[in-house]
């Protein structure tokens, strides 16, 4: 019975490690996308994106920007 507990703990630990590795790999891809400066310029300018984002945020019901 004792070895079965260790097997269960090992399986859970392995699953957590695989999950953490997958999340870290995804985070690395996101970081690389953010910091990659050699890509071509986007079609929209940053000001236009900010304007559309603020317009969308102000018109969504139930969403309020809070400080802190």
mmJSON file of the N, C-alpha and C atoms, coordinates in Angstrom:
{"data_MODEL":{"atom_site":{
"group_PDB":["ATOM","ATOM","ATOM","ATOM","ATOM","ATOM","ATOM","ATOM","ATOM","ATOM","ATOM","ATOM","ATOM","ATOM","ATOM","ATOM","ATOM","ATOM","ATOM","ATOM","ATOM","ATOM","ATOM","ATOM","ATOM","ATOM","ATOM","ATOM","ATOM","ATOM","ATOM","ATOM","ATOM","ATOM","ATOM","ATOM","ATOM","ATOM","ATOM","ATOM","ATOM","ATOM","ATOM","ATOM","ATOM","ATOM","ATOM","ATOM","ATOM","ATOM","ATOM","ATOM","ATOM","ATOM","ATOM","ATOM","ATOM","ATOM","ATOM","ATOM","ATOM","ATOM","ATOM","ATOM","ATOM","ATOM","ATOM","ATOM","ATOM","ATOM","ATOM","ATOM","ATOM","ATOM","ATOM","ATOM","ATOM","ATOM","ATOM","ATOM","ATOM","ATOM","ATOM","ATOM","ATOM","ATOM","ATOM","ATOM","ATOM","ATOM","ATOM","ATOM","ATOM","ATOM","ATOM","ATOM","ATOM","ATOM","ATOM","ATOM","ATOM","ATOM","ATOM","ATOM","ATOM","ATOM","ATOM","ATOM","ATOM","ATOM","ATOM","ATOM","ATOM","ATOM","ATOM","ATOM","ATOM","ATOM","ATOM","ATOM","ATOM","ATOM","ATOM","ATOM","ATOM","ATOM","ATOM","ATOM","ATOM","ATOM","ATOM","ATOM","ATOM","ATOM","ATOM","ATOM","ATOM","ATOM","ATOM","ATOM","ATOM","ATOM","ATOM","ATOM","ATOM","ATOM","ATOM","ATOM","ATOM","ATOM","ATOM","ATOM","ATOM","ATOM","ATOM","ATOM","ATOM","ATOM","ATOM","ATOM","ATOM","ATOM","ATOM","ATOM","ATOM","ATOM","ATOM","ATOM","ATOM","ATOM","ATOM","ATOM","ATOM","ATOM","ATOM","ATOM","ATOM","ATOM","ATOM","ATOM","ATOM","ATOM","ATOM","ATOM","ATOM","ATOM","ATOM","ATOM","ATOM","ATOM","ATOM","ATOM","ATOM","ATOM","ATOM","ATOM","ATOM","ATOM","ATOM","ATOM","ATOM","ATOM","ATOM","ATOM"],
"id":[1,2,3,4,5,6,7,8,9,10,11,12,13,14,15,16,17,18,19,20,21,22,23,24,25,26,27,28,29,30,31,32,33,34,35,36,37,38,39,40,41,42,43,44,45,46,47,48,49,50,51,52,53,54,55,56,57,58,59,60,61,62,63,64,65,66,67,68,69,70,71,72,73,74,75,76,77,78,79,80,81,82,83,84,85,86,87,88,89,90,91,92,93,94,95,96,97,98,99,100,101,102,103,104,105,106,107,108,109,110,111,112,113,114,115,116,117,118,119,120,121,122,123,124,125,126,127,128,129,130,131,132,133,134,135,136,137,138,139,140,141,142,143,144,145,146,147,148,149,150,151,152,153,154,155,156,157,158,159,160,161,162,163,164,165,166,167,168,169,170,171,172,173,174,175,176,177,178,179,180,181,182,183,184,185,186,187,188,189,190,191,192,193,194,195,196,197,198,199,200,201,202,203,204],
"type_symbol":["N","C","C","N","C","C","N","C","C","N","C","C","N","C","C","N","C","C","N","C","C","N","C","C","N","C","C","N","C","C","N","C","C","N","C","C","N","C","C","N","C","C","N","C","C","N","C","C","N","C","C","N","C","C","N","C","C","N","C","C","N","C","C","N","C","C","N","C","C","N","C","C","N","C","C","N","C","C","N","C","C","N","C","C","N","C","C","N","C","C","N","C","C","N","C","C","N","C","C","N","C","C","N","C","C","N","C","C","N","C","C","N","C","C","N","C","C","N","C","C","N","C","C","N","C","C","N","C","C","N","C","C","N","C","C","N","C","C","N","C","C","N","C","C","N","C","C","N","C","C","N","C","C","N","C","C","N","C","C","N","C","C","N","C","C","N","C","C","N","C","C","N","C","C","N","C","C","N","C","C","N","C","C","N","C","C","N","C","C","N","C","C","N","C","C","N","C","C","N","C","C","N","C","C"],
"label_atom_id":["N","CA","C","N","CA","C","N","CA","C","N","CA","C","N","CA","C","N","CA","C","N","CA","C","N","CA","C","N","CA","C","N","CA","C","N","CA","C","N","CA","C","N","CA","C","N","CA","C","N","CA","C","N","CA","C","N","CA","C","N","CA","C","N","CA","C","N","CA","C","N","CA","C","N","CA","C","N","CA","C","N","CA","C","N","CA","C","N","CA","C","N","CA","C","N","CA","C","N","CA","C","N","CA","C","N","CA","C","N","CA","C","N","CA","C","N","CA","C","N","CA","C","N","CA","C","N","CA","C","N","CA","C","N","CA","C","N","CA","C","N","CA","C","N","CA","C","N","CA","C","N","CA","C","N","CA","C","N","CA","C","N","CA","C","N","CA","C","N","CA","C","N","CA","C","N","CA","C","N","CA","C","N","CA","C","N","CA","C","N","CA","C","N","CA","C","N","CA","C","N","CA","C","N","CA","C","N","CA","C","N","CA","C","N","CA","C","N","CA","C","N","CA","C","N","CA","C","N","CA","C","N","CA","C","N","CA","C"],
"label_alt_id":[null,null,null,null,null,null,null,null,null,null,null,null,null,null,null,null,null,null,null,null,null,null,null,null,null,null,null,null,null,null,null,null,null,null,null,null,null,null,null,null,null,null,null,null,null,null,null,null,null,null,null,null,null,null,null,null,null,null,null,null,null,null,null,null,null,null,null,null,null,null,null,null,null,null,null,null,null,null,null,null,null,null,null,null,null,null,null,null,null,null,null,null,null,null,null,null,null,null,null,null,null,null,null,null,null,null,null,null,null,null,null,null,null,null,null,null,null,null,null,null,null,null,null,null,null,null,null,null,null,null,null,null,null,null,null,null,null,null,null,null,null,null,null,null,null,null,null,null,null,null,null,null,null,null,null,null,null,null,null,null,null,null,null,null,null,null,null,null,null,null,null,null,null,null,null,null,null,null,null,null,null,null,null,null,null,null,null,null,null,null,null,null,null,null,null,null,null,null,null,null,null,null,null,null],
"label_comp_id":["UNK","UNK","UNK","UNK","UNK","UNK","UNK","UNK","UNK","UNK","UNK","UNK","UNK","UNK","UNK","UNK","UNK","UNK","UNK","UNK","UNK","UNK","UNK","UNK","UNK","UNK","UNK","UNK","UNK","UNK","UNK","UNK","UNK","UNK","UNK","UNK","UNK","UNK","UNK","UNK","UNK","UNK","UNK","UNK","UNK","UNK","UNK","UNK","UNK","UNK","UNK","UNK","UNK","UNK","UNK","UNK","UNK","UNK","UNK","UNK","UNK","UNK","UNK","UNK","UNK","UNK","UNK","UNK","UNK","UNK","UNK","UNK","UNK","UNK","UNK","UNK","UNK","UNK","UNK","UNK","UNK","UNK","UNK","UNK","UNK","UNK","UNK","UNK","UNK","UNK","UNK","UNK","UNK","UNK","UNK","UNK","UNK","UNK","UNK","UNK","UNK","UNK","UNK","UNK","UNK","UNK","UNK","UNK","UNK","UNK","UNK","UNK","UNK","UNK","UNK","UNK","UNK","UNK","UNK","UNK","UNK","UNK","UNK","UNK","UNK","UNK","UNK","UNK","UNK","UNK","UNK","UNK","UNK","UNK","UNK","UNK","UNK","UNK","UNK","UNK","UNK","UNK","UNK","UNK","UNK","UNK","UNK","UNK","UNK","UNK","UNK","UNK","UNK","UNK","UNK","UNK","UNK","UNK","UNK","UNK","UNK","UNK","UNK","UNK","UNK","UNK","UNK","UNK","UNK","UNK","UNK","UNK","UNK","UNK","UNK","UNK","UNK","UNK","UNK","UNK","UNK","UNK","UNK","UNK","UNK","UNK","UNK","UNK","UNK","UNK","UNK","UNK","UNK","UNK","UNK","UNK","UNK","UNK","UNK","UNK","UNK","UNK","UNK","UNK"],
"label_asym_id":["A","A","A","A","A","A","A","A","A","A","A","A","A","A","A","A","A","A","A","A","A","A","A","A","A","A","A","A","A","A","A","A","A","A","A","A","A","A","A","A","A","A","A","A","A","A","A","A","A","A","A","A","A","A","A","A","A","A","A","A","A","A","A","A","A","A","A","A","A","A","A","A","A","A","A","A","A","A","A","A","A","A","A","A","A","A","A","A","A","A","A","A","A","A","A","A","A","A","A","A","A","A","A","A","A","A","A","A","A","A","A","A","A","A","A","A","A","A","A","A","A","A","A","A","A","A","A","A","A","A","A","A","A","A","A","A","A","A","A","A","A","A","A","A","A","A","A","A","A","A","A","A","A","A","A","A","A","A","A","A","A","A","A","A","A","A","A","A","A","A","A","A","A","A","A","A","A","A","A","A","A","A","A","A","A","A","A","A","A","A","A","A","A","A","A","A","A","A","A","A","A","A","A","A"],
"label_entity_id":["1","1","1","1","1","1","1","1","1","1","1","1","1","1","1","1","1","1","1","1","1","1","1","1","1","1","1","1","1","1","1","1","1","1","1","1","1","1","1","1","1","1","1","1","1","1","1","1","1","1","1","1","1","1","1","1","1","1","1","1","1","1","1","1","1","1","1","1","1","1","1","1","1","1","1","1","1","1","1","1","1","1","1","1","1","1","1","1","1","1","1","1","1","1","1","1","1","1","1","1","1","1","1","1","1","1","1","1","1","1","1","1","1","1","1","1","1","1","1","1","1","1","1","1","1","1","1","1","1","1","1","1","1","1","1","1","1","1","1","1","1","1","1","1","1","1","1","1","1","1","1","1","1","1","1","1","1","1","1","1","1","1","1","1","1","1","1","1","1","1","1","1","1","1","1","1","1","1","1","1","1","1","1","1","1","1","1","1","1","1","1","1","1","1","1","1","1","1","1","1","1","1","1","1"],
"label_seq_id":[1,1,1,2,2,2,3,3,3,4,4,4,5,5,5,6,6,6,7,7,7,8,8,8,9,9,9,10,10,10,11,11,11,12,12,12,13,13,13,14,14,14,15,15,15,16,16,16,17,17,17,18,18,18,19,19,19,20,20,20,21,21,21,22,22,22,23,23,23,24,24,24,25,25,25,26,26,26,27,27,27,28,28,28,29,29,29,30,30,30,31,31,31,32,32,32,33,33,33,34,34,34,35,35,35,36,36,36,37,37,37,38,38,38,39,39,39,40,40,40,41,41,41,42,42,42,43,43,43,44,44,44,45,45,45,46,46,46,47,47,47,48,48,48,49,49,49,50,50,50,51,51,51,52,52,52,53,53,53,54,54,54,55,55,55,56,56,56,57,57,57,58,58,58,59,59,59,60,60,60,61,61,61,62,62,62,63,63,63,64,64,64,65,65,65,66,66,66,67,67,67,68,68,68],
"pdbx_PDB_ins_code":[null,null,null,null,null,null,null,null,null,null,null,null,null,null,null,null,null,null,null,null,null,null,null,null,null,null,null,null,null,null,null,null,null,null,null,null,null,null,null,null,null,null,null,null,null,null,null,null,null,null,null,null,null,null,null,null,null,null,null,null,null,null,null,null,null,null,null,null,null,null,null,null,null,null,null,null,null,null,null,null,null,null,null,null,null,null,null,null,null,null,null,null,null,null,null,null,null,null,null,null,null,null,null,null,null,null,null,null,null,null,null,null,null,null,null,null,null,null,null,null,null,null,null,null,null,null,null,null,null,null,null,null,null,null,null,null,null,null,null,null,null,null,null,null,null,null,null,null,null,null,null,null,null,null,null,null,null,null,null,null,null,null,null,null,null,null,null,null,null,null,null,null,null,null,null,null,null,null,null,null,null,null,null,null,null,null,null,null,null,null,null,null,null,null,null,null,null,null,null,null,null,null,null,null],
"Cartn_x":[0.82,0.0,0.872,2.012,2.893,3.44,3.798,4.347,3.302,2.031,0.965,0.815,1.016,0.966,2.092,3.295,4.43,4.243,3.614,3.32,2.331,1.303,0.315,0.973,1.824,2.526,3.435,4.11,4.972,4.204,3.042,2.214,1.73,1.292,0.836,1.998,3.168,4.337,4.732,4.704,5.047,4.039,2.756,1.732,1.936,2.267,2.519,3.749,4.774,5.969,5.682,4.909,4.548,3.705,2.761,1.924,2.774,3.679,4.543,5.444,5.984,6.845,6.059,4.827,3.997,3.69,3.394,3.107,4.356,5.51,6.747,7.098,6.841,7.112,6.209,4.939,4.013,4.446,4.864,5.323,6.562,7.436,8.624,8.248,7.263,6.808,6.202,5.404,4.801,5.885,6.858,7.953,8.74,9.012,9.737,8.943,7.629,6.8,6.823,6.834,6.836,8.176,9.257,10.579,11.211,10.569,11.113,10.979,12.098,12.064,12.32,12.635,12.954,11.743,10.569,9.378,8.899,8.136,7.646,6.648,6.499,5.597,4.15,3.331,1.93,1.152,0.013,-0.797,-1.374,-1.746,-2.305,-1.217,-1.371,-0.449,-0.833,0.097,-0.138,-1.247,-1.32,-2.365,-3.749,-3.848,-5.14,-5.547,-4.59,-4.888,-5.342,-4.651,-5.019,-6.409,-6.716,-8.034,-9.127,-8.913,-9.921,-10.073,-8.968,-9.025,-9.787,-9.505,-10.195,-11.672,-11.992,-13.388,-14.116,-13.489,-14.109,-14.288,-13.27,-13.344,-14.439,-14.649,-15.64,-17.065,-17.239,-18.58,-18.983,-18.126,-18.504,-19.289,-20.488,-21.275,-20.664,-20.681,-20.215,-18.719,-17.985,-16.53,-16.161,-15.563,-15.117,-13.65,-12.912,-11.493,-11.34,-10.587,-10.368,-8.878,-8.573,-7.189,-6.85,-5.623,-5.13,-5.306],
"Cartn_y":[-1.187,0.0,1.263,1.208,2.368,2.753,1.773,2.077,2.691,2.351,2.911,4.422,4.84,6.259,7.002,6.413,7.05,7.085,6.065,6.065,7.177,7.318,8.383,9.757,9.944,11.215,11.476,10.451,10.595,10.981,10.388,10.717,12.158,12.585,13.964,14.935,14.608,15.476,15.565,14.443,14.452,15.282,15.154,15.937,17.429,17.794,19.203,19.731,18.922,19.345,19.541,18.659,18.796,20.051,20.292,21.488,22.753,22.776,23.945,24.173,23.104,23.241,23.787,23.34,23.843,25.324,25.723,27.14,27.993,27.495,28.251,28.37,27.327,27.393,28.42,28.424,29.417,30.827,30.993,32.301,32.744,31.823,32.161,32.63,31.962,32.385,33.781,34.052,35.38,36.424,36.125,37.058,37.323,36.272,36.441,37.296,37.108,37.92,39.392,39.65,41.027,41.696,40.994,41.602,41.51,40.848,40.708,42.039,42.691,44.027,44.003,42.879,42.799,42.545,42.51,42.224,43.489,43.35,44.524,45.319,46.587,47.458,46.996,47.095,46.688,47.658,47.193,48.014,49.231,49.074,50.169,50.857,52.117,52.853,52.629,52.868,52.638,53.538,54.781,55.687,55.194,54.637,54.119,52.917,52.053,50.907,51.373,52.362,52.876,53.494,54.208,54.827,53.753,52.739,51.668,50.909,50.664,49.943,50.753,52.04,52.864,52.993,53.064,53.142,51.846,50.729,49.445,49.285,49.677,49.54,50.433,51.612,52.527,52.118,51.298,50.913,49.508,48.793,47.46,47.597,47.023,47.142,46.32,46.889,46.174,46.203,46.909,46.989,48.412,48.573,49.889,49.807,50.808,50.839,51.346,50.609,50.988,51.146,51.958,52.165,51.259,50.781,50.057,48.623],
"Cartn_z":[0.0,0.0,0.0,0.635,0.732,-0.644,-1.448,-2.764,-3.678,-3.487,-4.306,-4.064,-2.824,-2.511,-3.223,-3.219,-3.888,-5.4,-5.95,-7.381,-7.702,-6.888,-7.106,-6.975,-5.989,-5.807,-7.013,-7.497,-8.668,-9.914,-10.106,-11.274,-11.202,-10.022,-9.856,-10.065,-9.537,-9.707,-11.182,-11.876,-13.303,-14.102,-13.775,-14.466,-14.211,-12.978,-12.666,-13.4,-13.522,-14.251,-15.734,-16.321,-17.735,-17.933,-17.034,-17.119,-16.983,-16.007,-15.807,-17.012,-17.579,-18.754,-19.943,-20.115,-21.214,-21.023,-19.789,-19.52,-19.739,-19.325,-19.518,-21.003,-21.759,-23.192,-23.861,-23.472,-24.004,-23.602,-22.363,-21.891,-22.672,-22.991,-23.765,-25.171,-25.79,-27.114,-27.062,-26.042,-25.897,-25.691,-24.843,-24.599,-25.875,-26.631,-27.889,-28.881,-28.921,-29.805,-29.395,-28.104,-27.617,-27.893,-27.665,-27.751,-29.13,-30.069,-31.42,-32.145,-32.456,-33.063,-34.565,-35.144,-36.564,-37.45,-36.893,-37.692,-38.4,-39.472,-40.198,-39.352,-39.678,-38.933,-39.119,-38.076,-38.198,-39.083,-39.561,-40.458,-39.746,-38.481,-37.718,-36.9,-36.696,-35.848,-34.384,-33.483,-32.057,-31.531,-32.004,-31.538,-31.932,-33.119,-33.559,-32.719,-32.401,-31.54,-30.162,-29.601,-28.283,-28.321,-29.386,-29.51,-29.578,-30.391,-30.504,-29.191,-28.508,-27.241,-26.195,-26.085,-25.096,-25.44,-26.726,-27.141,-26.775,-27.015,-26.695,-25.197,-24.413,-22.953,-22.37,-22.952,-22.396,-22.756,-23.776,-24.207,-23.792,-23.092,-22.628,-21.331,-21.277,-20.053,-18.918,-17.732,-16.552,-16.355,-17.191,-17.04,-16.709,-15.564,-15.129,-14.777,-15.158,-14.823,-13.405,-12.62,-11.235,-10.981,-10.024,-9.628,-8.461,-8.444,-7.29,-7.353],
"occupancy":[1.0,1.0,1.0,1.0,1.0,1.0,1.0,1.0,1.0,1.0,1.0,1.0,1.0,1.0,1.0,1.0,1.0,1.0,1.0,1.0,1.0,1.0,1.0,1.0,1.0,1.0,1.0,1.0,1.0,1.0,1.0,1.0,1.0,1.0,1.0,1.0,1.0,1.0,1.0,1.0,1.0,1.0,1.0,1.0,1.0,1.0,1.0,1.0,1.0,1.0,1.0,1.0,1.0,1.0,1.0,1.0,1.0,1.0,1.0,1.0,1.0,1.0,1.0,1.0,1.0,1.0,1.0,1.0,1.0,1.0,1.0,1.0,1.0,1.0,1.0,1.0,1.0,1.0,1.0,1.0,1.0,1.0,1.0,1.0,1.0,1.0,1.0,1.0,1.0,1.0,1.0,1.0,1.0,1.0,1.0,1.0,1.0,1.0,1.0,1.0,1.0,1.0,1.0,1.0,1.0,1.0,1.0,1.0,1.0,1.0,1.0,1.0,1.0,1.0,1.0,1.0,1.0,1.0,1.0,1.0,1.0,1.0,1.0,1.0,1.0,1.0,1.0,1.0,1.0,1.0,1.0,1.0,1.0,1.0,1.0,1.0,1.0,1.0,1.0,1.0,1.0,1.0,1.0,1.0,1.0,1.0,1.0,1.0,1.0,1.0,1.0,1.0,1.0,1.0,1.0,1.0,1.0,1.0,1.0,1.0,1.0,1.0,1.0,1.0,1.0,1.0,1.0,1.0,1.0,1.0,1.0,1.0,1.0,1.0,1.0,1.0,1.0,1.0,1.0,1.0,1.0,1.0,1.0,1.0,1.0,1.0,1.0,1.0,1.0,1.0,1.0,1.0,1.0,1.0,1.0,1.0,1.0,1.0,1.0,1.0,1.0,1.0,1.0,1.0],
"B_iso_or_equiv":[0.0,0.0,0.0,0.0,0.0,0.0,0.0,0.0,0.0,0.0,0.0,0.0,0.0,0.0,0.0,0.0,0.0,0.0,0.0,0.0,0.0,0.0,0.0,0.0,0.0,0.0,0.0,0.0,0.0,0.0,0.0,0.0,0.0,0.0,0.0,0.0,0.0,0.0,0.0,0.0,0.0,0.0,0.0,0.0,0.0,0.0,0.0,0.0,0.0,0.0,0.0,0.0,0.0,0.0,0.0,0.0,0.0,0.0,0.0,0.0,0.0,0.0,0.0,0.0,0.0,0.0,0.0,0.0,0.0,0.0,0.0,0.0,0.0,0.0,0.0,0.0,0.0,0.0,0.0,0.0,0.0,0.0,0.0,0.0,0.0,0.0,0.0,0.0,0.0,0.0,0.0,0.0,0.0,0.0,0.0,0.0,0.0,0.0,0.0,0.0,0.0,0.0,0.0,0.0,0.0,0.0,0.0,0.0,0.0,0.0,0.0,0.0,0.0,0.0,0.0,0.0,0.0,0.0,0.0,0.0,0.0,0.0,0.0,0.0,0.0,0.0,0.0,0.0,0.0,0.0,0.0,0.0,0.0,0.0,0.0,0.0,0.0,0.0,0.0,0.0,0.0,0.0,0.0,0.0,0.0,0.0,0.0,0.0,0.0,0.0,0.0,0.0,0.0,0.0,0.0,0.0,0.0,0.0,0.0,0.0,0.0,0.0,0.0,0.0,0.0,0.0,0.0,0.0,0.0,0.0,0.0,0.0,0.0,0.0,0.0,0.0,0.0,0.0,0.0,0.0,0.0,0.0,0.0,0.0,0.0,0.0,0.0,0.0,0.0,0.0,0.0,0.0,0.0,0.0,0.0,0.0,0.0,0.0,0.0,0.0,0.0,0.0,0.0,0.0],
"pdbx_formal_charge":[null,null,null,null,null,null,null,null,null,null,null,null,null,null,null,null,null,null,null,null,null,null,null,null,null,null,null,null,null,null,null,null,null,null,null,null,null,null,null,null,null,null,null,null,null,null,null,null,null,null,null,null,null,null,null,null,null,null,null,null,null,null,null,null,null,null,null,null,null,null,null,null,null,null,null,null,null,null,null,null,null,null,null,null,null,null,null,null,null,null,null,null,null,null,null,null,null,null,null,null,null,null,null,null,null,null,null,null,null,null,null,null,null,null,null,null,null,null,null,null,null,null,null,null,null,null,null,null,null,null,null,null,null,null,null,null,null,null,null,null,null,null,null,null,null,null,null,null,null,null,null,null,null,null,null,null,null,null,null,null,null,null,null,null,null,null,null,null,null,null,null,null,null,null,null,null,null,null,null,null,null,null,null,null,null,null,null,null,null,null,null,null,null,null,null,null,null,null,null,null,null,null,null,null],
"auth_seq_id":[1,1,1,2,2,2,3,3,3,4,4,4,5,5,5,6,6,6,7,7,7,8,8,8,9,9,9,10,10,10,11,11,11,12,12,12,13,13,13,14,14,14,15,15,15,16,16,16,17,17,17,18,18,18,19,19,19,20,20,20,21,21,21,22,22,22,23,23,23,24,24,24,25,25,25,26,26,26,27,27,27,28,28,28,29,29,29,30,30,30,31,31,31,32,32,32,33,33,33,34,34,34,35,35,35,36,36,36,37,37,37,38,38,38,39,39,39,40,40,40,41,41,41,42,42,42,43,43,43,44,44,44,45,45,45,46,46,46,47,47,47,48,48,48,49,49,49,50,50,50,51,51,51,52,52,52,53,53,53,54,54,54,55,55,55,56,56,56,57,57,57,58,58,58,59,59,59,60,60,60,61,61,61,62,62,62,63,63,63,64,64,64,65,65,65,66,66,66,67,67,67,68,68,68],
"auth_comp_id":["UNK","UNK","UNK","UNK","UNK","UNK","UNK","UNK","UNK","UNK","UNK","UNK","UNK","UNK","UNK","UNK","UNK","UNK","UNK","UNK","UNK","UNK","UNK","UNK","UNK","UNK","UNK","UNK","UNK","UNK","UNK","UNK","UNK","UNK","UNK","UNK","UNK","UNK","UNK","UNK","UNK","UNK","UNK","UNK","UNK","UNK","UNK","UNK","UNK","UNK","UNK","UNK","UNK","UNK","UNK","UNK","UNK","UNK","UNK","UNK","UNK","UNK","UNK","UNK","UNK","UNK","UNK","UNK","UNK","UNK","UNK","UNK","UNK","UNK","UNK","UNK","UNK","UNK","UNK","UNK","UNK","UNK","UNK","UNK","UNK","UNK","UNK","UNK","UNK","UNK","UNK","UNK","UNK","UNK","UNK","UNK","UNK","UNK","UNK","UNK","UNK","UNK","UNK","UNK","UNK","UNK","UNK","UNK","UNK","UNK","UNK","UNK","UNK","UNK","UNK","UNK","UNK","UNK","UNK","UNK","UNK","UNK","UNK","UNK","UNK","UNK","UNK","UNK","UNK","UNK","UNK","UNK","UNK","UNK","UNK","UNK","UNK","UNK","UNK","UNK","UNK","UNK","UNK","UNK","UNK","UNK","UNK","UNK","UNK","UNK","UNK","UNK","UNK","UNK","UNK","UNK","UNK","UNK","UNK","UNK","UNK","UNK","UNK","UNK","UNK","UNK","UNK","UNK","UNK","UNK","UNK","UNK","UNK","UNK","UNK","UNK","UNK","UNK","UNK","UNK","UNK","UNK","UNK","UNK","UNK","UNK","UNK","UNK","UNK","UNK","UNK","UNK","UNK","UNK","UNK","UNK","UNK","UNK","UNK","UNK","UNK","UNK","UNK","UNK"],
"auth_asym_id":["A","A","A","A","A","A","A","A","A","A","A","A","A","A","A","A","A","A","A","A","A","A","A","A","A","A","A","A","A","A","A","A","A","A","A","A","A","A","A","A","A","A","A","A","A","A","A","A","A","A","A","A","A","A","A","A","A","A","A","A","A","A","A","A","A","A","A","A","A","A","A","A","A","A","A","A","A","A","A","A","A","A","A","A","A","A","A","A","A","A","A","A","A","A","A","A","A","A","A","A","A","A","A","A","A","A","A","A","A","A","A","A","A","A","A","A","A","A","A","A","A","A","A","A","A","A","A","A","A","A","A","A","A","A","A","A","A","A","A","A","A","A","A","A","A","A","A","A","A","A","A","A","A","A","A","A","A","A","A","A","A","A","A","A","A","A","A","A","A","A","A","A","A","A","A","A","A","A","A","A","A","A","A","A","A","A","A","A","A","A","A","A","A","A","A","A","A","A","A","A","A","A","A","A"],
"auth_atom_id":["N","CA","C","N","CA","C","N","CA","C","N","CA","C","N","CA","C","N","CA","C","N","CA","C","N","CA","C","N","CA","C","N","CA","C","N","CA","C","N","CA","C","N","CA","C","N","CA","C","N","CA","C","N","CA","C","N","CA","C","N","CA","C","N","CA","C","N","CA","C","N","CA","C","N","CA","C","N","CA","C","N","CA","C","N","CA","C","N","CA","C","N","CA","C","N","CA","C","N","CA","C","N","CA","C","N","CA","C","N","CA","C","N","CA","C","N","CA","C","N","CA","C","N","CA","C","N","CA","C","N","CA","C","N","CA","C","N","CA","C","N","CA","C","N","CA","C","N","CA","C","N","CA","C","N","CA","C","N","CA","C","N","CA","C","N","CA","C","N","CA","C","N","CA","C","N","CA","C","N","CA","C","N","CA","C","N","CA","C","N","CA","C","N","CA","C","N","CA","C","N","CA","C","N","CA","C","N","CA","C","N","CA","C","N","CA","C","N","CA","C","N","CA","C","N","CA","C","N","CA","C","N","CA","C","N","CA","C"],
"pdbx_PDB_model_num":[1,1,1,1,1,1,1,1,1,1,1,1,1,1,1,1,1,1,1,1,1,1,1,1,1,1,1,1,1,1,1,1,1,1,1,1,1,1,1,1,1,1,1,1,1,1,1,1,1,1,1,1,1,1,1,1,1,1,1,1,1,1,1,1,1,1,1,1,1,1,1,1,1,1,1,1,1,1,1,1,1,1,1,1,1,1,1,1,1,1,1,1,1,1,1,1,1,1,1,1,1,1,1,1,1,1,1,1,1,1,1,1,1,1,1,1,1,1,1,1,1,1,1,1,1,1,1,1,1,1,1,1,1,1,1,1,1,1,1,1,1,1,1,1,1,1,1,1,1,1,1,1,1,1,1,1,1,1,1,1,1,1,1,1,1,1,1,1,1,1,1,1,1,1,1,1,1,1,1,1,1,1,1,1,1,1,1,1,1,1,1,1,1,1,1,1,1,1,1,1,1,1,1,1]
}}}
